[in-house]
Amino acid sequence: MSDTTTAQNTNAGDDSLSMHTGWWSSGWGHVLPQHQGMLLCMVLGTATVRKVEGDFDEVVQQIVGDSREGLFRLLGDDLNAPVMWLDEEELESAESDEEREEIRTGAADHEATLTGALRAAGMPVPTTVRELVKTMLDLKLVAHEDGVWSMPEEFPLPEDTLTLSEPVLARLRKMRHYAYTEPADQGIVRHLIDDLDYPAEVFTSLDRLVTITGEDLEKVRAALEQLVETGDAQLYRGDPRVVAAAKDLPAHQRFYLVPDWETFNENRLTIRRAD
């Protein structure tokens, strides 16, 4: 498993944990229990990279130890802890009854998605953390043979493994689109904020934005389309100005990029570098 990133494990001295980046890009967090699925991917990804051998209990003991505080409390006091669909902390931090109801409904829908998909595939529905590991084995997100844990270079996609409803498929498509556009989107945003200090408008071109962001032309087009779709900006060309679509602009043609900073600041949390 070479496709990993690492995060510092504060519960185990200076050791680090390995996380298969395919967890996010594949979309399994939208299908499996979000928090526990991610933690199991981290623990078993670490077992893969460190070549930790043994059954699941032995692997958890070697990597996590006896502590279930902090991050790992989400795995429960023991590995027979129930699968968690509802995030109690998120529920407690909700600011209104309406928001709390949305959280409960979302958790119930998430559970129903996996329950229905697994039953349709003739697979058992996990009720504990230990059973969730078995589900991940059945879904081929991880393998365990002769005491050795491994993960594939690329995770199978949820929709290629299970039959999912159209709302879930739409959510996966949207998630992947944002992942695709994010580098170019962030490059454009950094240019507008850090280089130009929140301009009212910019007269630019796709070619110039490709150079500035370091991303390819189609990603820049997609990022601009997303800025327009979310209401963060509008594109114009010509004199008098007419609304332009990024997909129709030649790479060299200049156009006006007009941010809507009020909408932008409502939509996003912006972090600026300190000089």
Secondary structure, 3 states (H helix, E strand, C coil): CCCEEEEECCCCCCCEEEEECHHHHHCHHHCCCHHHHHHHHHHHHHHHHHCCECCHHHHHHHHCCCCCCHHHHHHCCCCCCECCCCCHHHHHHCCCHHHHHHHHHHHHHHHHHHHHHHHHCCCCCCCEHHHHHHHHHHCCCCEEECCEEECCCCCCCHHHHCCCCHHHHHHHHHHHHHHHHHHHHHHHHHHHHHHCCCCCCEEEEHHHHHHHHCCCHHHHHHHHHHHHHCCCEEEEECCCCEECCHHHCCCCCEEEEEECHHHHHHHCCCCCCCC
